[in-house]
């Protein structure tokens, strides 16, 4: 694993997991299929931020798509089978293919839902507003 120089500082304690996440993200960013958008939306209740990931999955049916959360990662898989054995193509530019697209989720991000419409798979993510927590630490004296 390549080390990120910023995380080798002795003042950054316990950030090993972030370094591993950055390594996973850099490896997953090389694949360009399927294309996708990420947009910020205003929630209907106005209390939280909503992010929408939209993937272009033309040709995939709902049964050929799988959306899961694995180890704080949103994993989207598409599986098409080539069942065109009885067809004779003069030109074939649309191939049956598979894909896997992975998005690393921050702590607290929840998947609000997914919808397939007109060849676009939209997945909504919600980030609840964090509660501000202030905790007083008592200082002991040694006498």
Helices and strands as residue ranges (DSSP letters): G 5-8, H 16-28, E 36-42, E 49-56, G 62-64, E 65-70, E 73-79, E 98-104, E 109-117, E 120-127
